[in-house]
Amino acid sequence: MGLFERGRRWWAQRPSPVPPPLDPEELSDTELQDRVAALLAAELGPAAPGEEHPTPVTPARIAAWMTDHDFSYFVDNDGDLGGLWRGRLFYFFLFGERSEILQVRGQWHREATIERLEEVLDLCNEWNADRIWPKAYVRVRDNGRVHVVSEVAVDLEHGATDAQLGQLLHCGLSTGSLLFDALDERYPDPAVVAP
């Protein structure tokens, strides 16, 4: 008997902790939630309680994460926390009434001319259509130069554990870097190319 057949037989003979499915309209909200929880526990195993509790995100916690991961950072004149990641500038903002919205915003280390605005916008729109993170957009400065910006924003009204915060910060930095890598590939630095 092959591995697939043994697995199919085991699956058919296993005891089912979840009763057979019913019409969801016949269940109350509580019963439906209990059913979903039982199904998830049966399929994924019981949820283990976390050792850490979510706490509010602060600039000090972000700076501690940067320090723990050997990233250099700075605080600018406005009190905003920033740093360089793979040669690109990123800022870490907290917005909202209780500073509950974390935003990781990056800026491509190069700029485009205004004549390339439409094609850079197309690249950002393609990126946004294909990916969840980061949001990609452009800013046109007063001098006519086009800057490309990456942004990952998350509402952390209930706080975050250190692991969750680290995952969100890494997500903002790494996905922003992927966007900027795509821009570098589309627009190679002329100084790197031999004349």
C-alpha positions as CSV (number, residue, x, y, z in Angstrom):
1,M,0.0,0.0,0.0
2,G,1.4,3.4,-1.0
3,L,1.9,6.4,1.2
4,F,-1.0,8.2,-0.4
5,E,-3.4,5.3,0.2
6,R,-2.3,5.0,3.8
7,G,-2.9,8.7,4.3
8,R,-6.4,8.5,2.8
9,R,-7.3,5.5,5.0
10,W,-6.1,7.2,8.1
11,W,-8.0,10.4,7.2
12,A,-11.2,8.4,6.7
13,Q,-10.8,6.5,10.0
14,R,-9.8,9.4,12.2
15,P,-12.3,10.4,14.8
16,S,-13.9,13.7,13.9
17,P,-14.2,16.1,16.9
18,V,-16.3,18.4,14.7
19,P,-20.0,17.5,14.2
20,P,-21.2,17.2,10.6
21,P,-21.8,20.5,8.9
22,L,-25.1,22.3,9.3
23,D,-26.7,25.1,7.4
24,P,-25.1,28.3,8.9
25,E,-28.4,30.0,8.9
26,E,-29.7,27.5,11.4
27,L,-27.0,28.4,14.0
28,S,-26.7,31.4,16.3
29,D,-23.6,33.6,15.9
30,T,-22.2,32.0,19.1
31,E,-22.8,28.5,17.8
32,L,-21.3,29.3,14.5
33,Q,-18.2,30.9,16.1
34,D,-17.8,27.8,18.3
35,R,-18.1,25.5,15.2
36,V,-15.4,27.5,13.4
37,A,-13.1,27.4,16.5
38,A,-13.6,23.7,16.8
39,L,-12.9,23.2,13.1
40,L,-9.7,25.2,13.3
41,A,-8.6,23.4,16.5
42,A,-9.2,20.1,14.8
43,E,-7.3,21.0,11.7
44,L,-4.5,23.2,13.1
45,G,-4.2,22.0,16.7
46,P,-5.2,23.9,19.8
47,A,-4.0,27.5,20.0
48,A,-1.1,27.9,22.5
49,P,-1.4,31.1,24.6
50,G,1.2,33.6,23.8
51,E,3.8,34.4,26.4
52,E,3.8,38.1,25.5
53,H,1.0,40.6,25.7
54,P,0.6,43.3,23.1
55,T,1.7,46.7,24.3
56,P,1.5,50.2,22.7
57,V,4.1,50.8,20.0
58,T,6.5,53.7,20.8
59,P,9.5,55.3,19.1
60,A,11.6,53.8,21.9
61,R,10.4,50.2,21.0
62,I,11.2,50.9,17.3
63,A,14.6,52.2,18.2
64,A,15.2,49.2,20.5
65,W,14.3,46.8,17.5
66,M,16.8,48.7,15.3
67,T,19.5,48.4,17.9
68,D,18.8,44.7,18.5
69,H,19.2,44.1,14.8
70,D,22.4,46.3,14.4
71,F,20.6,48.9,12.2
72,S,21.8,52.5,12.5
73,Y,19.1,55.1,13.1
74,F,18.7,58.7,13.8
75,V,16.1,61.2,15.1
76,D,15.7,64.2,12.9
77,N,14.9,67.8,13.9
78,D,11.2,67.1,13.9
79,G,11.7,64.1,16.3
80,D,11.0,61.5,13.6
81,L,12.9,58.2,13.7
82,G,14.7,57.3,10.5
83,G,17.4,55.1,9.2
84,L,19.2,53.7,6.2
85,W,18.4,50.2,4.9
86,R,20.5,49.0,2.0
87,G,21.3,52.6,1.2
88,R,17.7,53.8,1.1
89,L,16.1,56.2,3.5
90,F,13.2,54.9,5.7
91,Y,11.2,56.7,8.3
92,F,9.1,55.1,11.1
93,F,6.0,57.2,12.0
94,L,3.3,56.8,14.5
95,F,0.0,58.5,13.6
96,G,-3.5,58.6,15.1
97,E,-5.0,60.0,18.2
98,R,-3.1,57.6,20.4
99,S,-0.1,57.0,18.0
100,E,-1.6,53.7,17.2
101,I,-0.9,53.7,13.4
102,L,2.6,52.5,12.5
103,Q,3.8,53.6,9.1
104,V,7.1,52.5,7.6
105,R,7.9,54.9,4.7
106,G,10.8,54.6,2.4
107,Q,12.2,56.8,-0.4
108,W,14.1,55.6,-3.4
109,H,17.7,56.9,-3.2
110,R,17.4,58.3,-6.7
111,E,15.0,60.6,-8.5
112,A,13.5,60.7,-12.0
113,T,13.0,63.7,-14.3
114,I,9.5,65.1,-14.8
115,E,9.6,63.7,-18.4
116,R,9.5,60.2,-16.9
117,L,6.6,60.8,-14.5
118,E,4.1,58.9,-16.6
119,E,6.2,55.8,-16.9
120,V,7.2,55.9,-13.2
121,L,3.5,56.2,-12.3
122,D,2.7,53.2,-14.5
123,L,5.4,51.2,-12.7
124,C,3.8,52.2,-9.3
125,N,0.3,51.3,-10.5
126,E,1.5,47.9,-11.8
127,W,3.2,47.3,-8.4
128,N,0.1,48.3,-6.5
129,A,-2.1,46.1,-8.6
130,D,0.1,43.0,-8.1
131,R,1.2,43.3,-4.5
132,I,-0.3,44.2,-1.1
133,W,2.9,45.8,0.3
134,P,4.2,48.3,0.0
135,K,1.9,51.0,-1.4
136,A,4.0,52.7,-4.1
137,Y,3.5,56.3,-5.1
138,V,5.4,59.3,-6.4
139,R,5.9,62.9,-5.2
140,V,6.8,65.7,-7.6
141,R,9.0,68.2,-5.8
142,D,9.0,71.9,-6.5
143,N,12.1,71.5,-8.7
144,G,10.3,69.0,-11.0
145,R,12.1,66.0,-9.7
146,V,10.1,62.8,-9.2
147,H,10.6,60.9,-5.9
148,V,9.2,57.3,-5.5
149,V,7.9,56.4,-2.0
150,S,7.1,53.1,-0.4
151,E,4.6,52.9,2.5
152,V,3.4,50.1,4.8
153,A,0.9,51.3,7.4
154,V,-0.8,49.1,10.1
155,D,-3.4,50.0,12.7
156,L,-2.1,48.8,16.1
157,E,-4.9,50.0,18.2
158,H,-4.4,47.1,20.6
159,G,-0.6,47.3,20.6
160,A,1.8,44.6,19.4
161,T,4.1,42.1,20.9
162,D,7.9,42.5,20.2
163,A,7.7,39.7,17.6
164,Q,4.7,41.3,15.9
165,L,6.4,44.7,15.8
166,G,9.6,43.2,14.4
167,Q,7.6,41.4,11.7
168,L,5.9,44.6,10.7
169,L,9.1,46.7,10.7
170,H,10.9,44.0,8.7
171,C,7.9,43.8,6.3
172,G,8.0,47.6,5.7
173,L,11.8,47.6,5.1
174,S,12.0,44.5,3.0
175,T,9.0,45.1,0.7
176,G,10.1,48.7,0.2
177,S,13.5,47.5,-0.8
178,L,11.9,45.1,-3.3
179,L,10.1,48.0,-4.9
180,F,13.3,50.0,-5.0
181,D,15.2,47.1,-6.5
182,A,12.6,46.9,-9.3
183,L,13.2,50.6,-9.9
184,D,16.9,50.1,-10.0
185,E,16.5,47.3,-12.5
186,R,14.2,49.5,-14.7
187,Y,16.4,52.5,-14.4
188,P,20.0,51.4,-13.9
189,D,22.4,54.0,-12.4
190,P,24.3,55.5,-15.3
191,A,27.4,56.0,-13.1
192,V,27.6,52.2,-12.6
193,V,27.5,51.5,-16.3
194,A,30.8,51.9,-18.2
195,P,30.7,54.7,-20.8
